[in-house]
Amino acid sequence: MEYGVAEPLQEKHRIWDSYWHDSRLQSTVAESSQEAELLLEAHWREVFAELPNSAAILDLACGNGAVALIAARFSHETGKGFKIYGVDSAAIDPAAKSSRLLLFCCSMCS
């Protein structure tokens, strides 16, 4: 069977979508510990604390939107009023994430 360009790209997109479908916060290790997740969240909360009220946050290559969700929770808890946008080629379901996020699935290859 001979493959054209579209088939390998579709398979790559399927794998990418599948990888980011769960709630993982990072992509550096296959299995992350709860302690590592808490440390990463603490780091991002420190970063977000430095931003002014009503700041716009753009998360490029956001995967499943996990960091954008941390920003949304932090903004809600502190009343900072962030505007949060996430973009990835993975198929993101914004409604499943939060009503406070705008997440976009963009494929540059389609």
N, CA, C and O of each residue as an XYZ file, in Angstrom:
440
protein
N       0.843     -1.178      0.000
C       0.000      0.000      0.000
C       0.885      1.237      0.000
O       1.820      1.342      0.795
N       0.596      2.142     -0.866
C       1.380      3.363     -0.982
C       0.648      4.503     -0.277
O      -0.550      4.705     -0.476
N       1.380      5.234      0.541
C       0.790      6.350      1.277
C       1.113      7.665      0.595
O       2.230      7.881      0.125
N       0.132      8.532      0.550
C       0.368      9.895      0.113
C       0.760     10.729      1.316
O       0.883     10.201      2.422
N       0.955     12.000      1.123
C       1.350     12.898      2.207
C       0.263     12.992      3.269
O       0.576     13.094      4.455
N      -0.998     12.960      2.876
C      -2.101     13.176      3.815
C      -2.176     12.092      4.880
O      -2.455     12.400      6.039
N      -1.935     10.828      4.525
C      -2.091      9.748      5.497
C      -1.133      9.884      6.688
O      -1.583      9.809      7.832
N       0.180     10.083      6.456
C       1.070     10.248      7.610
C       0.705     11.469      8.458
O       0.805     11.415      9.684
N       0.289     12.560      7.829
C      -0.094     13.745      8.596
C      -1.335     13.476      9.428
O      -1.410     13.901     10.581
N      -2.305     12.778      8.862
C      -3.505     12.443      9.618
C      -3.161     11.558     10.805
O      -3.716     11.733     11.890
N      -2.254     10.612     10.612
C      -1.844      9.737     11.707
C      -1.120     10.535     12.791
O      -1.339     10.301     13.979
N      -0.266     11.468     12.396
C       0.419     12.312     13.380
C      -0.583     13.128     14.182
O      -0.447     13.263     15.398
N      -1.592     13.675     13.503
C      -2.622     14.448     14.206
C      -3.410     13.560     15.169
O      -3.741     13.987     16.275
N      -3.709     12.331     14.756
C      -4.440     11.412     15.625
C      -3.629     11.106     16.886
O      -4.168     11.095     17.992
N      -2.342     10.862     16.710
C      -1.466     10.568     17.851
C      -1.369     11.784     18.765
O      -1.464     11.655     19.986
N      -1.179     12.968     18.175
C      -1.089     14.202     18.963
C      -2.369     14.431     19.761
O      -2.312     14.739     20.951
N      -3.520     14.282     19.113
C      -4.806     14.449     19.790
C      -4.937     13.470     20.947
O      -5.360     13.839     22.043
N      -4.571     12.223     20.694
C      -4.675     11.186     21.718
C      -3.768     11.496     22.908
O      -4.169     11.328     24.060
N      -2.548     11.947     22.626
C      -1.583     12.252     23.687
C      -2.110     13.331     24.622
O      -1.968     13.209     25.839
N      -2.713     14.382     24.083
C      -3.161     15.507     24.886
C      -4.604     15.380     25.354
O      -5.149     16.325     25.925
N      -5.230     14.239     25.125
C      -6.633     14.082     25.503
C      -6.816     13.984     27.013
O      -7.889     14.312     27.520
N      -5.800     13.544     27.741
C      -5.963     13.439     29.195
C      -5.590     14.754     29.868
O      -5.416     15.772     29.197
N      -5.469     14.734     31.170
C      -5.286     15.980     31.923
C      -3.837     16.261     32.286
O      -3.571     17.041     33.201
N      -2.901     15.642     31.589
C      -1.489     15.853     31.937
C      -1.151     17.348     31.887
O      -1.645     18.082     31.031
N      -0.316     17.773     32.804
C       0.071     19.175     32.903
C       1.319     19.472     32.089
O       1.551     20.619     31.705
N       2.120     18.458     31.822
C       3.362     18.684     31.099
C       3.632     17.509     30.193
O       2.942     16.491     30.249
N       4.636     17.654     29.360
C       4.921     16.610     28.377
C       6.345     16.084     28.457
O       6.798     15.410     27.531
N       7.056     16.369     29.528
C       8.469     16.001     29.568
C       8.715     14.566     30.002
O       9.755     13.998     29.671
N       7.794     13.974     30.724
C       7.941     12.576     31.126
C       6.624     11.856     30.875
O       5.551     12.458     30.914
N       6.726     10.560     30.617
C       5.521      9.789     30.313
C       4.579      9.730     31.512
O       3.373      9.927     31.367
N       5.112      9.468     32.661
C       4.298      9.389     33.874
C       4.763     10.482     34.829
O       5.930     10.509     35.219
N       3.883     11.357     35.197
C       4.278     12.407     36.129
C       3.651     12.126     37.480
O       2.554     11.576     37.574
N       4.356     12.509     38.508
C       3.860     12.286     39.858
C       2.973     13.447     40.281
O       3.035     14.538     39.714
N       2.159     13.193     41.274
C       1.304     14.257     41.797
C       2.172     15.376     42.364
O       1.819     16.550     42.254
N       3.305     15.020     42.971
C       4.211     16.032     43.518
C       4.746     16.941     42.410
O       4.809     18.159     42.578
N       5.131     16.349     41.282
C       5.627     17.147     40.158
C       4.535     18.064     39.629
O       4.799     19.223     39.312
N       3.313     17.558     39.531
C       2.186     18.371     39.067
C       1.956     19.550     40.010
O       1.718     20.669     39.556
N       2.026     19.307     41.316
C       1.825     20.379     42.297
C       2.928     21.427     42.205
O       2.661     22.623     42.322
N       4.174     20.982     41.995
C       5.287     21.926     41.847
C       5.118     22.780     40.595
O       5.354     23.988     40.628
N       4.712     22.159     39.498
C       4.481     22.917     38.264
C       3.345     23.915     38.442
O       3.443     25.058     37.996
N       2.272     23.487     39.091
C       1.155     24.407     39.313
C       1.591     25.569     40.203
O       1.224     26.716     39.945
N       2.370     25.283     41.247
C       2.857     26.349     42.130
C       3.713     27.345     41.345
O       3.607     28.556     41.541
N       4.559     26.826     40.458
C       5.387     27.707     39.625
C       4.513     28.627     38.785
O       4.732     29.839     38.765
N       3.522     28.065     38.090
C       2.668     28.879     37.227
C       1.865     29.888     38.027
O       1.638     31.002     37.556
N       1.431     29.527     39.220
C       0.675     30.466     40.049
C       1.560     31.656     40.441
O       1.077     32.786     40.519
N       2.855     31.407     40.687
C       3.785     32.507     40.974
C       3.922     33.423     39.761
O       3.940     34.646     39.900
N       4.018     32.833     38.578
C       4.113     33.620     37.341
C       2.859     34.466     37.173
O       2.951     35.661     36.895
N       1.687     33.857     37.338
C       0.426     34.573     37.142
C       0.225     35.664     38.193
O      -0.438     36.665     37.924
N       0.787     35.479     39.381
C       0.659     36.487     40.439
C       1.344     37.792     40.046
O       0.948     38.864     40.504
N       2.369     37.708     39.200
C       3.104     38.894     38.768
C       2.382     39.677     37.669
O       2.731     40.827     37.402
N       1.396     39.077     37.040
C       0.688     39.743     35.945
C      -0.328     40.747     36.474
O      -0.899     40.547     37.547
N      -0.553     41.818     35.732
C      -1.546     42.812     36.163
C      -2.972     42.285     35.988
O      -3.212     41.334     35.243
N      -3.898     42.913     36.679
C      -5.310     42.581     36.502
C      -5.691     42.750     35.037
O      -5.156     43.621     34.351
N      -6.597     41.937     34.565
C      -7.116     41.964     33.187
C      -6.059     41.650     32.131
O      -6.254     41.972     30.959
N      -4.950     41.031     32.520
C      -3.911     40.669     31.547
C      -4.458     39.653     30.553
O      -5.299     38.822     30.896
N      -3.973     39.732     29.324
C      -4.297     38.728     28.309
C      -3.177     37.694     28.303
O      -1.999     38.043     28.232
N      -3.550     36.431     28.379
C      -2.588     35.332     28.378
C      -2.828     34.498     27.130
O      -3.944     34.042     26.882
N      -1.769     34.300     26.344
C      -1.846     33.459     25.154
C      -0.947     32.254     25.367
O       0.268     32.400     25.501
N      -1.528     31.074     25.400
C      -0.791     29.826     25.574
C      -0.708     29.136     24.217
O      -1.656     28.482     23.782
N       0.443     29.291     23.550
C       0.654     28.653     22.250
C       1.099     27.217     22.459
O       1.859     26.927     23.383
N       0.632     26.326     21.611
C       0.916     24.896     21.744
C       0.482     24.423     23.128
O       1.247     23.787     23.852
N      -0.753     24.747     23.475
C      -1.261     24.535     24.840
C      -1.615     23.088     25.146
O      -1.990     22.778     26.277
N      -1.505     22.198     24.171
C      -1.846     20.803     24.446
C      -3.295     20.686     24.864
O      -4.196     21.050     24.109
N      -3.523     20.179     26.065
C      -4.890     20.002     26.553
C      -5.409     21.203     27.330
O      -6.501     21.152     27.895
N      -4.642     22.274     27.363
C      -5.090     23.478     28.057
C      -4.868     23.461     29.554
O      -5.453     24.278     30.265
N      -4.038     22.551     30.060
C      -3.847     22.410     31.503
C      -3.286     23.681     32.142
O      -3.755     24.085     33.206
N      -2.299     24.314     31.519
C      -1.726     25.539     32.086
C      -2.732     26.682     31.992
O      -2.839     27.495     32.910
N      -3.464     26.744     30.890
C      -4.507     27.765     30.757
C      -5.574     27.587     31.839
O      -6.118     28.571     32.340
N      -5.871     26.347     32.196
C      -6.832     26.095     33.278
C      -6.300     26.573     34.625
O      -7.054     27.102     35.441
N      -5.010     26.389     34.856
C      -4.409     26.907     36.092
C      -4.563     28.424     36.119
O      -4.908     29.001     37.150
N      -4.307     29.061     34.987
C      -4.463     30.519     34.902
C      -5.908     30.921     35.175
O      -6.158     31.899     35.880
N      -6.854     30.175     34.624
C      -8.273     30.494     34.826
C      -8.670     30.341     36.292
O      -9.370     31.190     36.843
N      -8.221     29.261     36.918
C      -8.531     29.063     38.349
C      -7.915     30.177     39.186
O      -8.566     30.739     40.067
N      -6.640     30.492     38.899
C      -5.952     31.548     39.642
C      -6.670     32.879     39.462
O      -6.882     33.607     40.431
N      -7.043     33.197     38.236
C      -7.749     34.442     37.942
C      -9.072     34.508     38.694
O      -9.431     35.551     39.242
N      -9.792     33.396     38.719
C     -11.083     33.345     39.412
C     -10.897     33.507     40.925
O     -11.636     34.250     41.572
N      -9.907     32.808     41.477
C      -9.659     32.850     42.926
C      -9.201     34.227     43.394
O      -9.528     34.645     44.505
N      -8.449     34.931     42.557
C      -7.854     36.206     42.965
C      -8.588     37.418     42.411
O      -8.279     38.551     42.781
N      -9.553     37.193     41.533
C     -10.277     38.303     40.925
C      -9.459     39.094     39.922
O      -9.763     40.254     39.646
N      -8.413     38.470     39.371
C      -7.531     39.182     38.435
C      -8.173     39.449     37.080
O      -7.747     40.362     36.373
N      -9.172     38.685     36.706
C      -9.880     38.948     35.456
C      -9.066     38.736     34.196
O      -9.202     39.493     33.235
N      -8.214     37.705     34.188
C      -7.410     37.417     32.999
C      -8.300     37.067     31.808
O      -9.390     36.516     31.963
N      -7.806     37.402     30.624
C      -8.385     36.919     29.374
C      -7.415     35.851     28.872
O      -6.260     36.156     28.578
N      -7.870     34.618     28.773
C      -6.976     33.495     28.513
C      -7.337     32.833     27.190
O      -8.492     32.487     26.939
N      -6.311     32.665     26.347
C      -6.487     32.055     25.032
C      -5.476     30.926     24.886
O      -4.311     31.086     25.247
N      -5.908     29.803     24.366
C      -5.012     28.684     24.112
C      -5.166     28.204     22.686
O      -6.279     28.130     22.166
N      -4.044     27.876     22.045
C      -4.060     27.406     20.661
C      -3.188     26.160     20.557
O      -2.069     26.131     21.068
N      -3.708     25.135     19.893
C      -2.934     23.919     19.662
C      -3.484     23.208     18.442
O      -4.623     23.442     18.038
N      -2.675     22.341     17.856
C      -3.188     21.543     16.743
C      -3.951     20.326     17.245
O      -4.633     19.661     16.466
N      -3.844     20.024     18.542
C      -4.628     18.926     19.117
C      -6.100     19.315     19.127
O      -6.443     20.487     19.278
N      -6.953     18.332     18.968
C      -8.396     18.577     19.011
C      -8.798     18.860     20.456
O      -8.886     17.945     21.274
N      -9.037     20.116     20.758
C      -9.351     20.569     22.109
C     -10.854     20.740     22.231
O     -11.502     21.239     21.310
N     -11.410     20.331     23.357
C     -12.838     20.510     23.616
C     -12.989     21.612     24.654
O     -12.982     21.332     25.853
N     -13.126     22.869     24.214
C     -13.177     23.984     25.162
C     -14.299     23.868     26.182
O     -14.116     24.249     27.338
N     -15.441     23.357     25.786
C     -16.567     23.260     26.716
C     -16.249     22.316     27.868
O     -16.755     22.492     28.977
N     -15.417     21.323     27.611
C     -15.056     20.376     28.661
C     -14.031     20.964     29.618
O     -13.836     20.434     30.712
N     -13.380     22.037     29.229
C     -12.332     22.625     30.058
C     -12.882     23.681     31.012
O     -12.851     23.483     32.226
N     -13.370     24.764     30.502
C     -13.845     25.852     31.352
C     -14.561     26.886     30.507
O     -14.213     27.114     29.348
N     -15.545     27.496     31.091
C     -16.241     28.574     30.383
C     -15.413     29.851     30.385
O     -15.767     30.813     29.702
N     -14.312     29.878     31.143
C     -13.480     31.079     31.219
C     -12.314     31.042     30.232
O     -11.479     31.947     30.230
N     -12.249     30.016     29.403
C     -11.144     29.882     28.460
C     -11.641     29.938     27.029
O     -12.759     29.521     26.728
N     -10.805     30.452     26.163
C     -11.035     30.332     24.729
C      -9.909     29.464     24.185
O      -8.772     29.921     24.069
N     -10.218     28.221     23.853
C      -9.229     27.293     23.330
C      -9.550     27.007     21.872
O     -10.704     26.776     21.511
N      -8.522     27.025     21.043
C      -8.710     26.836     19.612
C      -7.869     25.675     19.115
O      -6.704     25.535     19.488
N      -8.462     24.848     18.277
C      -7.735     23.785     17.589
C      -7.407     24.303     16.199
O      -8.309     24.597     15.415
N      -6.125     24.416     15.893
C      -5.704     24.943     14.592
C      -4.717     23.978     13.964
O      -3.712     23.625     14.581
N      -4.990     23.562     12.775
C      -4.067     22.694     12.062
C      -3.471     23.460     10.892
O      -4.189     23.915     10.001
N      -2.159     23.598     10.903
C      -1.488     24.288      9.803
C      -1.287     23.349      8.625
O      -0.869     23.782      7.551
N      -1.577     22.080      8.813
C      -1.334     21.096      7.759
C      -2.595     20.694      7.023
O      -2.524     19.905      6.081
N      -3.748     21.210      7.419
C      -4.970     20.770      6.744
C      -5.489     21.815      5.797
O      -6.512     21.605      5.147
